[in-house]
């Protein structure tokens, strides 16, 4: 394929892409009802401190623009529980995905085009690379958010074991009710799990909802199964007046054992991943050492 033909193909692609984008922008919009109601509803109050979600105001602005002007059919279902536990809005989530795709659409053609010019490759190579990298960039934020949410839930589990001990000690003290023990225990911590549990418990006082139901709702929204179990135990103590000191301490001990087991499994997994590079390095070193001797042996 000659250079002139490649230039004509590139020009045709640019003209066709521009015409397609123009038709897309001028066609009537079909807004998604759920997204429209979410934008019209009250904003979620800020909670501090929060686990690091890795988004910025730029992602918020890009995501808000994308939700307004791009068709609803291009969006996949957002991982609401992961976003809740990270304190990340949907517009920041979509903004991160759109930003990643824009970086791929701009960076890959520049690098791929320069490489094609230097190596004499056809322009279809960087075009295919751009399409593949754009798809990968669209999926990368999902993986990052899932991993961040998993780490946040592990941090929450660590804080929850301490919170259970505080509530158990409060219940063991004479004259302290379940609600007061829950509020006092949450107020003693400064990390974001304590802040969220304390906010949920305090709000339940003014909304007339039992505090254990508030914790259960928080657990359902953010995918915190351990908090759901603790809320059930506290419901038993609050509604039936049961003595749950031993149960809470046993639950705290079980959580710590689960955390220890999870940490050991993570360490073993990392050790297993390091085994292959170690074997490769050892094999390369042995090869470097014995190769001259083998050559001298065959040379006579």
C-alpha positions as CSV (number, residue, x, y, z in Angstrom):
1,X,0.0,0.0,0.0
2,X,1.5,3.3,-1.1
3,X,1.8,6.4,1.1
4,X,-0.7,8.3,-1.1
5,X,-3.3,5.5,-0.8
6,X,-2.8,5.4,3.0
7,X,-3.3,9.2,3.2
8,X,-6.5,8.9,1.2
9,X,-7.7,6.1,3.5
10,X,-6.9,8.2,6.6
11,X,-8.7,11.2,5.1
12,X,-11.8,9.1,4.3
13,X,-11.8,7.7,7.9
14,X,-11.6,11.2,9.4
15,X,-14.4,12.5,7.1
16,X,-16.6,9.5,7.8
17,X,-16.0,9.7,11.5
18,X,-16.8,13.4,11.6
19,X,-20.0,12.9,9.7
20,X,-21.0,10.0,12.1
21,X,-20.3,12.1,15.1
22,X,-22.3,15.0,13.7
23,X,-25.3,12.8,13.0
24,X,-25.0,11.3,16.5
25,X,-24.9,14.7,18.1
26,X,-27.9,16.0,16.2
27,X,-30.2,13.0,16.8
28,X,-32.9,13.4,19.4
29,X,-31.8,12.4,22.9
30,X,-33.5,9.7,24.9
31,X,-32.6,10.4,28.6
32,X,-32.6,7.5,31.1
33,X,-35.3,8.0,33.7
34,X,-33.3,6.6,36.6
35,X,-30.4,8.9,35.8
36,X,-32.6,11.9,35.4
37,X,-34.3,11.3,38.8
38,X,-30.9,10.8,40.4
39,X,-29.7,14.2,39.1
40,X,-32.8,15.9,40.3
41,X,-32.8,14.3,43.7
42,X,-30.9,15.7,46.7
43,X,-27.2,15.3,46.8
44,X,-25.6,12.8,49.2
45,X,-24.0,14.6,52.2
46,X,-20.3,14.5,52.3
47,X,-18.7,12.0,54.8
48,X,-15.3,12.4,56.1
49,X,-12.8,10.7,56.3
50,X,-13.4,8.3,53.4
51,X,-11.2,5.6,51.8
52,X,-9.2,6.8,48.9
53,X,-11.3,6.3,45.8
54,X,-8.8,7.8,43.4
55,X,-11.1,10.3,41.6
56,X,-10.9,14.0,41.2
57,X,-13.1,17.0,40.3
58,X,-12.0,16.4,36.7
59,X,-13.7,13.0,36.7
60,X,-16.8,14.5,38.2
61,X,-17.1,17.1,35.5
62,X,-16.4,14.6,32.7
63,X,-18.9,12.2,34.1
64,X,-21.6,14.8,34.5
65,X,-21.1,15.9,30.8
66,X,-21.1,12.2,29.7
67,X,-24.3,11.4,31.6
68,X,-26.1,14.5,30.1
69,X,-25.1,14.1,26.4
70,X,-24.1,10.5,25.8
71,X,-27.0,8.0,25.2
72,X,-27.9,5.8,28.1
73,X,-27.3,2.6,26.0
74,X,-23.5,3.0,26.2
75,X,-23.4,2.7,30.0
76,X,-23.1,-0.6,31.8
77,X,-24.6,-1.1,35.3
78,X,-22.5,0.7,37.9
79,X,-21.2,-1.3,40.8
80,X,-23.3,0.6,43.3
81,X,-22.1,-1.3,46.4
82,X,-18.4,-0.7,45.6
83,X,-19.0,2.9,44.9
84,X,-20.9,3.3,48.2
85,X,-18.1,1.8,50.2
86,X,-15.6,4.0,48.5
87,X,-17.7,7.1,48.8
88,X,-17.5,7.6,45.0
89,X,-20.4,9.1,43.0
90,X,-21.7,7.6,39.7
91,X,-20.6,10.6,37.7
92,X,-17.0,10.2,39.0
93,X,-17.1,6.5,38.1
94,X,-18.4,7.2,34.5
95,X,-16.0,10.2,34.3
96,X,-13.0,7.9,35.0
97,X,-14.1,5.5,32.4
98,X,-14.6,8.2,29.7
99,X,-11.3,9.8,30.7
100,X,-9.4,6.5,30.3
101,X,-11.0,6.0,26.9
102,X,-10.1,9.6,25.8
103,X,-6.5,9.1,26.9
104,X,-6.3,5.9,24.8
105,X,-7.9,7.5,21.8
106,X,-5.4,10.3,21.9
107,X,-2.2,8.7,23.1
108,X,-2.3,5.4,21.1
109,X,-2.8,7.0,17.6
110,X,0.1,9.4,18.3
111,X,2.5,6.8,19.4
112,X,1.3,4.2,17.0
113,X,1.3,6.6,14.1
114,X,4.9,7.7,14.8
115,X,5.9,4.0,15.1
116,X,4.2,3.2,11.8
117,X,5.9,6.0,10.0
118,X,9.3,5.0,11.3
119,X,8.8,1.2,10.6
120,X,6.8,1.6,7.4
121,X,3.8,-0.2,8.7
122,X,0.3,0.3,7.3
123,X,-2.0,2.7,9.2
124,X,-4.4,0.0,9.9
125,X,-2.1,-1.3,12.7
126,X,-2.3,1.8,14.9
127,X,-6.1,1.9,14.2
128,X,-6.6,-1.6,15.4
129,X,-4.3,-0.9,18.4
130,X,-6.4,2.1,19.3
131,X,-9.6,0.2,19.2
132,X,-8.2,-2.6,21.4
133,X,-6.6,-0.1,23.9
134,X,-9.9,1.9,24.1
135,X,-11.7,-1.3,25.0
136,X,-9.1,-2.1,27.7
137,X,-9.2,1.4,29.0
138,X,-13.0,1.2,29.3
139,X,-12.7,-1.9,31.5
140,X,-9.7,-0.9,33.6
141,X,-11.6,1.4,36.1
142,X,-13.9,-1.5,36.9
143,X,-11.0,-3.6,38.0
144,X,-9.4,-0.8,40.0
145,X,-12.6,0.1,41.8
146,X,-13.3,-3.6,42.6
147,X,-9.8,-3.9,44.1
148,X,-10.1,-0.6,46.1
149,X,-13.5,-1.7,47.4
150,X,-12.1,-5.0,48.5
151,X,-9.3,-3.3,50.4
152,X,-11.9,-0.9,52.0
153,X,-14.0,-3.8,53.2
154,X,-11.0,-5.4,54.8
155,X,-10.2,-2.1,56.6
156,X,-13.9,-1.9,57.6
157,X,-13.7,-5.5,59.0
158,X,-10.6,-4.5,61.1
159,X,-12.4,-1.5,62.5
160,X,-15.6,-3.5,63.1
161,X,-13.8,-6.0,65.4
162,X,-12.7,-3.1,67.6
163,X,-16.2,-1.6,67.5
164,X,-17.8,-4.9,68.6
165,X,-15.4,-4.9,71.6
166,X,-16.4,-1.3,72.5
167,X,-20.1,-2.1,72.3
168,X,-19.7,-5.3,74.4
169,X,-17.8,-3.4,77.1
170,X,-20.5,-0.7,77.0
171,X,-23.2,-3.3,77.4
172,X,-21.3,-5.0,80.2
173,X,-21.2,-1.7,82.2
174,X,-24.2,-1.3,84.4
175,X,-27.1,0.9,83.3
176,X,-25.9,1.3,79.7
177,X,-28.5,0.5,76.9
178,X,-27.8,-0.9,73.5
179,X,-28.3,2.4,71.7
180,X,-26.1,4.3,74.1
181,X,-23.3,1.6,73.8
182,X,-23.5,1.7,70.0
183,X,-23.3,5.5,69.9
184,X,-20.5,5.7,72.5
185,X,-18.5,3.0,70.8
186,X,-18.7,4.7,67.4
187,X,-17.7,8.1,68.9
188,X,-14.5,6.7,70.2
189,X,-13.1,5.9,66.8
190,X,-11.7,8.4,64.3
191,X,-11.4,6.2,61.2
192,X,-13.9,6.3,58.3
193,X,-15.7,3.0,59.4
194,X,-16.4,4.5,62.8
195,X,-17.5,7.7,61.2
196,X,-20.0,5.9,59.0
197,X,-21.4,3.7,61.7
198,X,-21.6,6.6,64.1
199,X,-23.4,8.7,61.5
200,X,-25.9,5.9,60.8
201,X,-26.6,5.3,64.5
202,X,-27.0,9.0,65.3
203,X,-29.4,9.6,62.3
204,X,-31.5,6.7,63.5
205,X,-32.2,8.5,66.7
206,X,-33.8,11.4,64.8
207,X,-35.6,9.3,62.2
208,X,-37.1,6.9,64.7
209,X,-35.4,3.9,63.3
210,X,-33.7,1.3,65.6
211,X,-29.9,1.7,65.4
212,X,-29.4,-2.0,64.5
213,X,-31.7,-1.5,61.5
214,X,-29.6,1.5,60.5
215,X,-26.5,-0.6,60.6
216,X,-28.3,-3.4,58.7
217,X,-29.3,-0.9,56.0
218,X,-25.7,0.4,55.8
219,X,-24.4,-3.1,55.4
220,X,-26.9,-3.8,52.6
221,X,-25.9,-0.7,50.7
222,X,-22.2,-1.2,50.9
223,X,-22.0,-5.0,50.8
224,X,-20.7,-5.5,54.4
225,X,-21.8,-8.9,55.4
226,X,-19.9,-8.8,58.7
227,X,-21.8,-5.7,59.8
228,X,-25.1,-7.4,58.9
229,X,-24.3,-10.2,61.3
230,X,-23.4,-7.7,64.1
231,X,-26.6,-5.8,63.5
232,X,-28.6,-9.0,63.9
233,X,-26.9,-9.7,67.3
234,X,-27.5,-6.1,68.5
235,X,-31.1,-6.4,67.4
236,X,-31.4,-9.4,69.7
237,X,-30.0,-7.4,72.6
238,X,-32.1,-4.3,71.9
239,X,-35.5,-5.9,71.3
240,X,-35.3,-8.8,73.8
241,X,-32.9,-7.4,76.3
242,X,-30.6,-10.4,75.9
243,X,-27.2,-10.5,77.5
244,X,-25.0,-10.6,74.4
245,X,-21.6,-9.8,75.9
246,X,-20.2,-13.2,75.3
247,X,-21.7,-13.4,71.8
248,X,-20.2,-10.1,70.8
249,X,-16.8,-11.0,72.2
250,X,-17.0,-14.3,70.3
251,X,-17.9,-12.5,67.1
252,X,-15.0,-10.1,67.6
253,X,-12.6,-13.0,68.1
254,X,-14.0,-14.8,65.0
255,X,-13.5,-11.6,62.9
256,X,-9.9,-11.3,64.1
257,X,-9.3,-15.0,63.2
258,X,-10.8,-14.4,59.8
259,X,-8.6,-11.3,59.3
260,X,-5.5,-13.3,60.3
261,X,-6.4,-16.2,58.0
262,X,-7.0,-13.8,55.1
263,X,-3.7,-12.1,55.7
264,X,-1.9,-15.4,55.7
265,X,-3.6,-16.4,52.5
266,X,-2.6,-13.1,50.9
267,X,1.1,-13.6,52.0
268,X,1.1,-17.2,50.6
269,X,-0.4,-16.0,47.3
270,X,2.3,-13.4,47.0
271,X,5.0,-15.9,47.8
272,X,3.6,-18.3,45.1
273,X,3.7,-15.4,42.6
274,X,7.3,-14.7,43.4
275,X,8.3,-18.4,43.0
276,X,8.2,-18.3,39.1
277,X,10.4,-15.2,38.7
278,X,12.9,-16.8,41.2
279,X,13.0,-20.0,39.3
280,X,13.5,-18.1,36.0
281,X,16.3,-16.1,37.4
282,X,17.9,-19.2,38.9
283,X,17.6,-21.0,35.5
284,X,19.1,-18.1,33.7
285,X,22.1,-17.9,36.1
286,X,22.7,-21.7,35.8
287,X,22.5,-21.3,32.0
288,X,25.0,-18.5,32.0
289,X,27.4,-20.5,34.2
290,X,27.3,-23.8,32.3
291,X,26.9,-22.6,28.7
292,X,30.7,-21.8,28.2
293,X,31.6,-25.2,29.6
294,X,29.2,-26.9,27.2
295,X,30.6,-25.0,24.2
296,X,34.2,-25.9,25.2
297,X,33.1,-29.6,25.6
298,X,31.6,-29.7,22.1
299,X,34.5,-27.8,20.6
300,X,36.9,-30.5,21.7
